[in-house]
Amino acid sequence: MAHIISYLVVGFFVGLIARVVLPGADHMGILATTIVGIIGSLIGGFIGRLIKKPVEGSKFHSTGIVLSIVGAIILLLVLRRF
């Protein structure tokens, strides 16, 4: 249960930071911002694994939070396009 709560909290902050970095008229509430952050983290993790494989046994990628924000920005750009 603690993992789910931490995913939601981190997802919210990642989505919030992405929305601040990429200003615009996004009509999203807390739930949509959190979902953007969580999906952005998944996109960022995918990008990170393409660049460099994480050290075996580690839970996090070395550039995890940065790539999570980049992934959320990419997702926001895609959402704005459609």
Secondary structure, DSSP 8 states (H G I E B T S, - for coil): -HHHHHHHHHHHHHHHHHHHHS-S-----HHHHHHHHHHHHHHHHHHHHHH----TT-SS-TTHHHHHHHHHHHHHHHHHH-
